[in-house]
Amino acid sequence: MNTLIIKDIIINIILVTFPILIYLVLVCYKEGIDNKKDNLLTIALLTSLYLSLKYLPSESNTKVLLFCNIPIVIAYIKKKPILGIILSIINILYFYFVINIPIVIIAVKYISYLILYLCAHKKRLSSGSFVLSIAIIQGFFLSFEYFFKETTVSVKDFLILLIIIFIYYFVTFSILYIFKTIDKIESLNSTVKLLRKDKKIKDALFKLTHEIKNPLSVCKGYLDMIDLNKEEKAIKYISIMKQEINRSLNIISDFVEYNKIKIIKEHIELNYLLDDVYDSFKILINNQKIKLEYKSRDDEDIYFMGDYERIKQVIINLLKNALEATNENGRISIYSNIYKQYLEIIIEDNGIGMNEETLMKIEEMFYTTKQNGTGLGVALSSEIIKSHNGKLIYISEPNKGTKVTIRLPYQ
C-alpha cells in the first residue's frame, strides 16, 4: 500500500469523524442541550459528509471515498431515516457527476442501504449486525465499481480493497462504540440530576417540617397555658395562636406554589405590564411616607414573551420586599432597560440593604430575615424567572439600599 493512499485514508477518516466527535463532546459535557440534540446531530452528519466529499483524493484512490458512507450509516442507526435518505441523495449526485460512476449502480447501492435499515428496524437487529451487513453490501458494490473501471486487477489491488473495507468497518464501529459510551454517560448524568433533585426535595421537606413544627409547638404551648377562668389571657393566647396558624398556612401555600410552577407564555407589552403593577402597588403604599417612582417608556412599544400573571407576581413580590426594607421618607424606583438581547425590569430602593451573607443565601428556600416571613417568596420568584430563561440579579449594601434586576430574553 503506497503512502499516497495511506494519506488519503487518514485525511478522509479525520474529516468524517471530526464533526461527529465534536457533537459527542457537546452532548456529553454541555448542560441544557437535550432539546437540541437532534438538530446538532443533523448538522454534524451533514458537515461530516461535506468535508469527506470536499477533499477529493487522487484519481487512483477514489475507493477511499467509502468513508463518506459513515454519516449515512450513523443516521440510520440513530433512527433518522429521512436524514439518511437526504445524505444518500447527496452521495448519489456526487458520485454520478464528479466520479462518473453509473447512476444505476449508485442508486441501487443506497436503496439497498434503506431496505437493510427497514429490515433491521423491523427485526430489531443490533447496531453491530447492521454495520456488518452494510460493510458487506458496501464491499460488494465497491468491488463492482472498482472492477467496472479497471481493466486489470492484481492481487495487491484486491488486498487494498479488503483493507479499506476493514478500516471502514473498524472506524464505523468505533464511532458507534463512542455513541454507546456517551449514552451511558448521559444516563449517568440524568441519574445524578435525579439524585440531586431528590436530595433537594428531601431537604425542602425537612425544612418545611421544621418551619411548620415551630408554630405548632407555639400553639400547643399556649393551649396548655389557657385557663378558661382567665378570659383576658385566653383571648390574648388565641390571638397569638391564630397568627401562628396563619403563618403555617402561608408556608404550606407558598411551598405548594413553588412546586407547581407552570408557565404559559404570550406576547406582553412592557408598558402595559408596568402600568398595571404601578396601579396595583401604589394602593399599598398610599398610607406610608415612602416615595414610589415609576419611569415609563411610553414613547416606544416593547413586546416580549412571558407569562403575564407570573411576571407581575414576581415584580409585586420584589416591590413588597423593597417596601419592607425601606424606612419612612425612603424611595422605591421602578424602571426598565434594554441590554443587548435582554430586557431588564429594575426595582431599586434606598432601604436597609443586605450584607454579603444574606445575598448569598437569599434564593435558598425558607431563608428569611423577616420575623414573619416564610423564606419562599424570593425562591419562588427566582424559579419563575428561571422558567422564562432569565435570572434575578441582586446588588445591595447595608444601609445603602438594594437594586434587583429581572433580566429576561428579548428578541
VEXPA-545021 format. One record per residue (C-alpha): z, x, y; residue number from 0; residue in three letters. Coordinates in steps of 0.001 Angstrom, whole numbers. Each point is the difference from the previous one (the first is absolute). Example, Ala and Ser with C-alpha at 12.3 -4.5 7.8 and 13.67 -1.06 7.14 Angstrom:
<drengu <7800, 12300, -4500>, 0, ALA>,
<drengu <-660, 1370, 3440>, 1, SER>,
//
This chain:
<drengu <0, 0, 0>, 0, MET>,
<drengu <-1112, 1673, 3261>, 1, ASN>,
<drengu <2177, 300, 3104>, 2, THR>,
<drengu <-2160, -2466, 1959>, 3, LEU>,
<drengu <699, -2937, -2302>, 4, ILE>,
<drengu <3721, 937, -132>, 5, ILE>,
<drengu <34, -54, 3809>, 6, LYS>,
<drengu <-1742, -3387, 71>, 7, ASP>,
<drengu <2459, -1453, -2530>, 8, ILE>,
<drengu <3057, 1246, 1914>, 9, ILE>,
<drengu <-1295, -1259, 3356>, 10, ILE>,
<drengu <-844, -3426, -1445>, 11, ASN>,
<drengu <3418, -312, -1649>, 12, ILE>,
<drengu <1736, 890, 3290>, 13, ILE>,
<drengu <-2134, -2409, 2050>, 14, LEU>,
<drengu <524, -2865, -2445>, 15, VAL>,
<drengu <3728, 445, -549>, 16, THR>,
<drengu <1163, 931, 3522>, 17, PHE>,
<drengu <-134, -3529, 1584>, 18, PRO>,
<drengu <1548, -1494, -3160>, 19, ILE>,
<drengu <2878, 2496, 91>, 20, LEU>,
<drengu <609, -786, 3695>, 21, ILE>,
<drengu <204, -3686, -919>, 22, TYR>,
<drengu <2488, 750, -2789>, 23, LEU>,
<drengu <2210, 2100, 2285>, 24, VAL>,
<drengu <14, -2747, 2660>, 25, LEU>,
<drengu <898, -2681, -2517>, 26, VAL>,
<drengu <2734, 2143, -1499>, 27, CYS>,
<drengu <1740, 1197, 3143>, 28, TYR>,
<drengu <-938, -2375, 2833>, 29, LYS>,
<drengu <2327, -2989, 377>, 30, GLU>,
<drengu <-1275, -3448, 946>, 31, GLY>,
<drengu <-3494, 636, -1343>, 32, ILE>,
<drengu <60, -2509, -2881>, 33, ASP>,
<drengu <-2019, -2626, 1851>, 34, ASN>,
<drengu <-2706, 2576, 843>, 35, LYS>,
<drengu <-380, 1606, -3425>, 36, LYS>,
<drengu <-3189, -1872, -971>, 37, ASP>,
<drengu <-1721, 863, 3279>, 38, ASN>,
<drengu <1041, 3642, -244>, 39, LEU>,
<drengu <-1255, 232, -3590>, 40, LEU>,
<drengu <-3360, -1469, 1058>, 41, THR>,
<drengu <-286, 2539, 2837>, 42, ILE>,
<drengu <1029, 2868, -2302>, 43, ALA>,
<drengu <-2574, -857, -2692>, 44, LEU>,
<drengu <-2820, -562, 2521>, 45, LEU>,
<drengu <855, 3317, 1664>, 46, THR>,
<drengu <175, 1715, -3384>, 47, SER>,
<drengu <-3469, -1260, -943>, 48, LEU>,
<drengu <-1446, 878, 3402>, 49, TYR>,
<drengu <1285, 3581, -137>, 50, LEU>,
<drengu <-1222, 534, -3567>, 51, SER>,
<drengu <-3485, -1206, 954>, 52, LEU>,
<drengu <-1, 1788, 3343>, 53, LYS>,
<drengu <151, 3396, -1690>, 54, TYR>,
<drengu <-3328, 237, -1797>, 55, LEU>,
<drengu <134, 2687, -2732>, 56, PRO>,
<drengu <-2933, 2239, -784>, 57, SER>,
<drengu <-2944, -1767, -1630>, 58, GLU>,
<drengu <720, 1562, -3388>, 59, SER>,
<drengu <3621, -1189, 64>, 60, ASN>,
<drengu <-375, -3709, 872>, 61, THR>,
<drengu <1832, -792, -3236>, 62, LYS>,
<drengu <3313, 818, 1775>, 63, VAL>,
<drengu <-507, -3174, 2020>, 64, LEU>,
<drengu <1590, -1581, -3041>, 65, LEU>,
<drengu <3297, 274, 1923>, 66, PHE>,
<drengu <-1161, -2577, 2562>, 67, CYS>,
<drengu <657, -2593, -2738>, 68, ASN>,
<drengu <3754, 670, 105>, 69, ILE>,
<drengu <613, -2355, 3000>, 70, PRO>,
<drengu <-1849, -2772, -1893>, 71, ILE>,
<drengu <2107, 502, -3125>, 72, VAL>,
<drengu <3219, -73, 2061>, 73, ILE>,
<drengu <-1134, -3167, 1808>, 74, ALA>,
<drengu <-494, -1754, -3347>, 75, TYR>,
<drengu <3275, 1303, -1436>, 76, ILE>,
<drengu <1904, -1173, 3104>, 77, LYS>,
<drengu <-1591, -3443, -586>, 78, LYS>,
<drengu <-2226, 42, 3062>, 79, LYS>,
<drengu <-3356, -995, -1561>, 80, PRO>,
<drengu <-1635, -940, 3331>, 81, ILE>,
<drengu <698, 3481, 1348>, 82, LEU>,
<drengu <-1264, 1487, -3279>, 83, GLY>,
<drengu <-3274, -1946, 330>, 84, ILE>,
<drengu <-434, 1082, 3646>, 85, ILE>,
<drengu <542, 3660, -924>, 86, LEU>,
<drengu <-2433, -392, -2907>, 87, SER>,
<drengu <-2697, -1404, 2303>, 88, ILE>,
<drengu <465, 2959, 2367>, 89, ILE>,
<drengu <-429, 2386, -2927>, 90, ASN>,
<drengu <-3078, -1831, -1305>, 91, ILE>,
<drengu <-1722, 228, 3393>, 92, LEU>,
<drengu <990, 3647, 428>, 93, TYR>,
<drengu <-1230, 1135, -3417>, 94, PHE>,
<drengu <-3244, -1932, 388>, 95, TYR>,
<drengu <-953, 1116, 3517>, 96, PHE>,
<drengu <1534, 3501, 62>, 97, VAL>,
<drengu <23, 1270, -3601>, 98, ILE>,
<drengu <-3118, -1967, -1050>, 99, ASN>,
<drengu <1449, -1356, -3249>, 100, ILE>,
<drengu <-1696, -3241, -1171>, 101, PRO>,
<drengu <1945, -2956, 1401>, 102, ILE>,
<drengu <-69, -1821, -3351>, 103, VAL>,
<drengu <1952, 2791, -1721>, 104, ILE>,
<drengu <2582, 151, 2812>, 105, ILE>,
<drengu <356, -3782, 246>, 106, ALA>,
<drengu <502, -356, -3757>, 107, VAL>,
<drengu <2672, 2707, 86>, 108, LYS>,
<drengu <2072, -1667, 2716>, 109, TYR>,
<drengu <-488, -3450, -1475>, 110, ILE>,
<drengu <1407, 1413, -3248>, 111, SER>,
<drengu <3024, 1215, 2006>, 112, TYR>,
<drengu <582, -3548, 1223>, 113, LEU>,
<drengu <-475, -1489, -3471>, 114, ILE>,
<drengu <2424, 2536, -1435>, 115, LEU>,
<drengu <2545, -913, 2709>, 116, TYR>,
<drengu <-332, -3716, -816>, 117, LEU>,
<drengu <444, 687, -3720>, 118, CYS>,
<drengu <2948, 2339, 622>, 119, ALA>,
<drengu <1603, -2573, 2296>, 120, HIS>,
<drengu <-435, -2762, -2562>, 121, LYS>,
<drengu <1277, 2091, -2922>, 122, LYS>,
<drengu <2619, 1751, 2157>, 123, ARG>,
<drengu <-1045, 3519, -879>, 124, LEU>,
<drengu <2153, 2838, 1303>, 125, SER>,
<drengu <-1263, 2023, 2966>, 126, SER>,
<drengu <-382, 3056, -2265>, 127, GLY>,
<drengu <-2262, -1889, -2410>, 128, SER>,
<drengu <-2019, -1350, 2925>, 129, PHE>,
<drengu <-499, 3488, 1467>, 130, VAL>,
<drengu <-1007, 1379, -3396>, 131, LEU>,
<drengu <-2534, -2814, -457>, 132, SER>,
<drengu <-1391, 653, 3484>, 133, ILE>,
<drengu <-261, 3726, -778>, 134, ALA>,
<drengu <-1986, -734, -3193>, 135, ILE>,
<drengu <-2381, -2348, 1846>, 136, ILE>,
<drengu <-300, 2489, 2849>, 137, GLN>,
<drengu <-718, 2830, -2445>, 138, GLY>,
<drengu <-2749, -2047, -1623>, 139, PHE>,
<drengu <-1694, -871, 3292>, 140, PHE>,
<drengu <476, 3469, 1420>, 141, LEU>,
<drengu <-1688, 1427, -3082>, 142, SER>,
<drengu <-2811, -2501, 389>, 143, PHE>,
<drengu <-474, 820, 3706>, 144, GLU>,
<drengu <274, 3720, -687>, 145, TYR>,
<drengu <-2445, 96, -2881>, 146, PHE>,
<drengu <-2298, -2419, 1805>, 147, PHE>,
<drengu <-477, 2552, 2768>, 148, LYS>,
<drengu <38, 3162, -2115>, 149, GLU>,
<drengu <-2911, 1007, -2235>, 150, THR>,
<drengu <1975, 2576, -1966>, 151, THR>,
<drengu <3716, -144, -723>, 152, VAL>,
<drengu <1968, 2937, -1328>, 153, SER>,
<drengu <3270, 16, -1908>, 154, VAL>,
<drengu <1595, 1484, 3115>, 155, LYS>,
<drengu <-1141, -2960, 2098>, 156, ASP>,
<drengu <1430, -2406, -2563>, 157, PHE>,
<drengu <3351, 1840, -32>, 158, LEU>,
<drengu <130, -58, 3817>, 159, ILE>,
<drengu <-586, -3738, -156>, 160, LEU>,
<drengu <2877, -462, -2462>, 161, LEU>,
<drengu <2318, 2159, 2127>, 162, ILE>,
<drengu <-803, -2042, 3137>, 163, ILE>,
<drengu <705, -3258, -1871>, 164, ILE>,
<drengu <3293, 1426, -1248>, 165, PHE>,
<drengu <995, 1109, 3523>, 166, ILE>,
<drengu <-962, -3451, 1287>, 167, TYR>,
<drengu <2229, -1662, -2588>, 168, TYR>,
<drengu <2865, 2430, 701>, 169, PHE>,
<drengu <-149, -484, 3798>, 170, VAL>,
<drengu <-183, -3790, -300>, 171, THR>,
<drengu <2863, -114, -2466>, 172, PHE>,
<drengu <2066, 2329, 2224>, 173, SER>,
<drengu <-492, -2287, 3006>, 174, ILE>,
<drengu <1003, -3012, -2100>, 175, LEU>,
<drengu <3084, 1860, -1185>, 176, TYR>,
<drengu <945, 638, 3649>, 177, ILE>,
<drengu <-564, -3712, 723>, 178, PHE>,
<drengu <2395, -902, -2833>, 179, LYS>,
<drengu <2554, 2502, 1292>, 180, THR>,
<drengu <-254, -1471, 3501>, 181, ILE>,
<drengu <474, -3498, -1455>, 182, ASP>,
<drengu <3205, 1218, -1665>, 183, LYS>,
<drengu <1186, 1555, 3279>, 184, ILE>,
<drengu <-770, -3257, 1847>, 185, GLU>,
<drengu <1924, -1924, -2628>, 186, SER>,
<drengu <2914, 2409, 386>, 187, LEU>,
<drengu <-127, -350, 3807>, 188, ASN>,
<drengu <23, -3797, -346>, 189, SER>,
<drengu <3018, 230, -2288>, 190, THR>,
<drengu <1798, 2223, 2510>, 191, VAL>,
<drengu <-803, -2461, 2803>, 192, LYS>,
<drengu <1344, -2873, -2095>, 193, LEU>,
<drengu <3165, 1971, -747>, 194, LEU>,
<drengu <436, 764, 3694>, 195, ARG>,
<drengu <-575, -3652, 854>, 196, LYS>,
<drengu <2456, -1037, -2705>, 197, ASP>,
<drengu <2587, 2440, 1380>, 198, LYS>,
<drengu <-633, -1300, 3506>, 199, LYS>,
<drengu <550, -3587, -1176>, 200, ILE>,
<drengu <3180, 973, -1860>, 201, LYS>,
<drengu <1301, 1830, 3071>, 202, ASP>,
<drengu <-875, -2998, 2171>, 203, ALA>,
<drengu <1767, -2409, -2375>, 204, LEU>,
<drengu <3030, 2286, -100>, 205, PHE>,
<drengu <138, 72, 3788>, 206, LYS>,
<drengu <-590, -3769, 155>, 207, LEU>,
<drengu <2899, -560, -2398>, 208, THR>,
<drengu <2182, 2291, 2084>, 209, HIS>,
<drengu <-972, -1716, 3269>, 210, GLU>,
<drengu <713, -3486, -1386>, 211, ILE>,
<drengu <3202, 1108, -1729>, 212, LYS>,
<drengu <1611, 1002, 3308>, 213, ASN>,
<drengu <-203, -3403, 1751>, 214, PRO>,
<drengu <940, -1776, -3241>, 215, LEU>,
<drengu <3081, 2206, -276>, 216, SER>,
<drengu <884, -889, 3586>, 217, VAL>,
<drengu <-420, -3720, -768>, 218, CYS>,
<drengu <2207, 306, -3117>, 219, LYS>,
<drengu <2644, 1828, 1993>, 220, GLY>,
<drengu <149, -2698, 2668>, 221, TYR>,
<drengu <-38, -2769, -2633>, 222, LEU>,
<drengu <3091, 1596, -1545>, 223, ASP>,
<drengu <1632, 132, 3437>, 224, MET>,
<drengu <-723, -3608, 1008>, 225, ILE>,
<drengu <3087, -2136, 351>, 226, ASP>,
<drengu <-912, -3636, 515>, 227, LEU>,
<drengu <3303, -527, 1753>, 228, ASN>,
<drengu <-1113, 2432, 2737>, 229, LYS>,
<drengu <-3064, -1836, 1293>, 230, GLU>,
<drengu <-763, 2330, 2923>, 231, GLU>,
<drengu <-199, 3116, -2193>, 232, LYS>,
<drengu <-1914, -1893, -2707>, 233, ALA>,
<drengu <-2683, -1026, 2548>, 234, ILE>,
<drengu <-256, 3619, 1203>, 235, LYS>,
<drengu <-386, 1293, -3571>, 236, TYR>,
<drengu <-2630, -2642, -819>, 237, ILE>,
<drengu <-1999, 1051, 3084>, 238, SER>,
<drengu <65, 3644, -1146>, 239, ILE>,
<drengu <-1024, -1004, -3541>, 240, MET>,
<drengu <-2943, -2001, 1379>, 241, LYS>,
<drengu <-1183, 3111, 1866>, 242, GLN>,
<drengu <245, 2119, -3140>, 243, GLU>,
<drengu <-1821, -2611, -2115>, 244, ILE>,
<drengu <-2770, -238, 2628>, 245, ASN>,
<drengu <-271, 3798, -30>, 246, ARG>,
<drengu <-390, -51, -3811>, 247, SER>,
<drengu <-2676, -2697, 252>, 248, LEU>,
<drengu <-1860, 2034, 2632>, 249, ASN>,
<drengu <78, 3091, -2232>, 250, ILE>,
<drengu <-1363, -1962, -2973>, 251, ILE>,
<drengu <-2653, -1678, 2181>, 252, SER>,
<drengu <-1191, 3336, 1447>, 253, ASP>,
<drengu <-4, 1616, -3444>, 254, PHE>,
<drengu <-2133, -2818, -1475>, 255, VAL>,
<drengu <-2356, 234, 2986>, 256, GLU>,
<drengu <-286, 3786, -481>, 257, TYR>,
<drengu <-1075, -393, -3629>, 258, ASN>,
<drengu <-2644, -2693, 527>, 259, LYS>,
<drengu <-2023, 1389, 2895>, 260, ILE>,
<drengu <-3453, -1562, -68>, 261, LYS>,
<drengu <-2636, 908, 2567>, 262, ILE>,
<drengu <-2859, -2349, 939>, 263, ILE>,
<drengu <-2260, 1826, 2441>, 264, LYS>,
<drengu <-2033, -1692, 2706>, 265, GLU>,
<drengu <-1528, 923, 3354>, 266, HIS>,
<drengu <2778, 280, 2599>, 267, ILE>,
<drengu <-511, 198, 3760>, 268, GLU>,
<drengu <2568, 2477, 1330>, 269, LEU>,
<drengu <658, -1673, 3370>, 270, ASN>,
<drengu <533, -3397, -1625>, 271, TYR>,
<drengu <2497, 1515, -2472>, 272, LEU>,
<drengu <1995, 1884, 2655>, 273, LEU>,
<drengu <-29, -2992, 2387>, 274, ASP>,
<drengu <1407, -2123, -2845>, 275, ASP>,
<drengu <2693, 2601, -754>, 276, VAL>,
<drengu <913, 325, 3678>, 277, TYR>,
<drengu <315, -3769, 480>, 278, ASP>,
<drengu <2167, -266, -3126>, 279, SER>,
<drengu <2267, 2923, 807>, 280, PHE>,
<drengu <589, -582, 3726>, 281, LYS>,
<drengu <1875, -3194, -951>, 282, ILE>,
<drengu <2513, 2144, -1950>, 283, LEU>,
<drengu <425, 2425, 2888>, 284, ILE>,
<drengu <251, -2506, 2857>, 285, ASN>,
<drengu <3800, -70, 133>, 286, ASN>,
<drengu <402, 3785, -160>, 287, GLN>,
<drengu <-257, 2499, 2825>, 288, LYS>,
<drengu <-2788, 1971, -1644>, 289, ILE>,
<drengu <-3485, 413, 1442>, 290, LYS>,
<drengu <-2905, -743, -2367>, 291, LEU>,
<drengu <-3264, 1688, 1020>, 292, GLU>,
<drengu <-3293, -999, -1549>, 293, TYR>,
<drengu <-3232, 1841, 792>, 294, LYS>,
<drengu <-2922, -2124, -1203>, 295, SER>,
<drengu <-3649, 1021, -410>, 296, ARG>,
<drengu <-1539, -3225, 1271>, 297, ASP>,
<drengu <-3065, 1854, 1234>, 298, ASP>,
<drengu <-1217, 678, -3568>, 299, GLU>,
<drengu <-184, -1825, -3324>, 300, ASP>,
<drengu <1486, 2061, -2829>, 301, ILE>,
<drengu <-329, -1327, -3541>, 302, TYR>,
<drengu <1478, 1492, -3159>, 303, PHE>,
<drengu <622, -1076, -3603>, 304, MET>,
<drengu <3515, -1013, -995>, 305, GLY>,
<drengu <2444, -2723, -984>, 306, ASP>,
<drengu <861, -1709, 3300>, 307, TYR>,
<drengu <3389, -1429, -970>, 308, GLU>,
<drengu <1130, 3176, -1786>, 309, ARG>,
<drengu <-871, 2303, 2909>, 310, ILE>,
<drengu <1620, -2428, 2440>, 311, LYS>,
<drengu <3095, 68, -2246>, 312, GLN>,
<drengu <95, 3822, 201>, 313, VAL>,
<drengu <-375, 84, 3806>, 314, ILE>,
<drengu <2721, -2642, 497>, 315, ILE>,
<drengu <2313, 1919, -2358>, 316, ASN>,
<drengu <-559, 3262, 1908>, 317, LEU>,
<drengu <587, -1783, 3325>, 318, LEU>,
<drengu <3270, -1459, -1315>, 319, LYS>,
<drengu <1090, 3504, -1048>, 320, ASN>,
<drengu <-909, 1289, 3476>, 321, ALA>,
<drengu <1949, -2864, 1608>, 322, LEU>,
<drengu <3116, 770, -2057>, 323, GLU>,
<drengu <-255, 3704, 889>, 324, ALA>,
<drengu <-464, -582, 3746>, 325, THR>,
<drengu <2863, -379, 2439>, 326, ASN>,
<drengu <134, -2256, 3067>, 327, GLU>,
<drengu <-2586, 786, 2708>, 328, ASN>,
<drengu <-2021, 1745, -2688>, 329, GLY>,
<drengu <-3744, -203, -590>, 330, ARG>,
<drengu <-2274, -885, -2945>, 331, ILE>,
<drengu <-3761, 571, 199>, 332, SER>,
<drengu <-2864, -1324, -2140>, 333, ILE>,
<drengu <-3462, 1500, 337>, 334, TYR>,
<drengu <-2982, 1075, -2114>, 335, SER>,
<drengu <-2284, 2981, -353>, 336, ASN>,
<drengu <-3234, 969, -1773>, 337, ILE>,
<drengu <403, 3393, -1667>, 338, TYR>,
<drengu <-3066, 1356, -1829>, 339, LYS>,
<drengu <-652, -2498, -2832>, 340, GLN>,
<drengu <3448, -1580, 362>, 341, TYR>,
<drengu <1460, -2861, 1994>, 342, LEU>,
<drengu <3553, 563, 1212>, 343, GLU>,
<drengu <2546, -2633, 1011>, 344, ILE>,
<drengu <2952, 1682, 1698>, 345, ILE>,
<drengu <3561, -1277, 605>, 346, ILE>,
<drengu <2077, 2263, 2216>, 347, GLU>,
<drengu <3567, -322, 1307>, 348, ASP>,
<drengu <2498, 2081, 1951>, 349, ASN>,
<drengu <2949, -931, -2190>, 350, GLY>,
<drengu <2522, 1995, -2023>, 351, ILE>,
<drengu <-2665, 1727, -2125>, 352, GLY>,
<drengu <436, 1578, -3427>, 353, MET>,
<drengu <946, 3416, -1291>, 354, ASN>,
<drengu <-2020, 1994, -2559>, 355, GLU>,
<drengu <2065, -1202, -2964>, 356, GLU>,
<drengu <-598, -3662, 896>, 357, THR>,
<drengu <-3723, 637, 523>, 358, LEU>,
<drengu <-260, 1561, -3463>, 359, MET>,
<drengu <1704, -2957, -1693>, 360, LYS>,
<drengu <-1238, -2850, 2161>, 361, ILE>,
<drengu <-2570, -1311, -2515>, 362, GLU>,
<drengu <2381, 146, -2970>, 363, GLU>,
<drengu <1034, -3337, -1476>, 364, MET>,
<drengu <3491, -1178, 1008>, 365, PHE>,
<drengu <461, 2839, 2487>, 366, TYR>,
<drengu <1255, -1426, 3296>, 367, THR>,
<drengu <2016, 1052, 3034>, 368, THR>,
<drengu <700, -3628, 988>, 369, LYS>,
<drengu <3282, -1628, -830>, 370, GLN>,
<drengu <-1646, -3174, -1344>, 371, ASN>,
<drengu <-3404, 1433, -962>, 372, GLY>,
<drengu <-1503, -278, -3480>, 373, THR>,
<drengu <-1873, 3316, 136>, 374, GLY>,
<drengu <-3181, -1701, -1225>, 375, LEU>,
<drengu <-1742, -924, 3250>, 376, GLY>,
<drengu <-1511, 3426, 704>, 377, VAL>,
<drengu <-801, 588, -3697>, 378, ALA>,
<drengu <-1798, -3359, -133>, 379, LEU>,
<drengu <-1923, 756, 3196>, 380, SER>,
<drengu <-1026, 3391, -1363>, 381, SER>,
<drengu <-1297, -1545, -3249>, 382, GLU>,
<drengu <-2013, -2607, 1924>, 383, ILE>,
<drengu <-1683, 2665, 2120>, 384, ILE>,
<drengu <-648, 2198, -3062>, 385, LYS>,
<drengu <-1690, -3021, -1614>, 386, SER>,
<drengu <-2388, 85, 2977>, 387, HIS>,
<drengu <-696, 3725, -671>, 388, ASN>,
<drengu <1922, 827, 3149>, 389, GLY>,
<drengu <3347, 1579, 799>, 390, LYS>,
<drengu <3054, -290, 2263>, 391, LEU>,
<drengu <746, 3046, 2144>, 392, ILE>,
<drengu <3470, 418, 1528>, 393, TYR>,
<drengu <824, 2333, 2897>, 394, ILE>,
<drengu <3587, -134, 1236>, 395, SER>,
<drengu <2808, 1983, 1578>, 396, GLU>,
<drengu <3650, -983, 403>, 397, PRO>,
<drengu <659, -1688, 3369>, 398, ASN>,
<drengu <-3653, 365, 1020>, 399, LYS>,
<drengu <-1587, -2907, -1838>, 400, GLY>,
<drengu <-2462, -633, -2799>, 401, THR>,
<drengu <-3767, -288, -251>, 402, LYS>,
<drengu <-1470, -1739, -3058>, 403, VAL>,
<drengu <-3753, 87, -615>, 404, THR>,
<drengu <-1737, -2384, -2376>, 405, ILE>,
<drengu <-3166, 1873, -948>, 406, ARG>,
<drengu <-2711, -2090, -1715>, 407, LEU>,
<drengu <-3583, 784, -1111>, 408, PRO>,
<drengu <-2557, -1032, 2636>, 409, TYR>,
<drengu <-3788, -302, -477>, 410, GLN>,
//
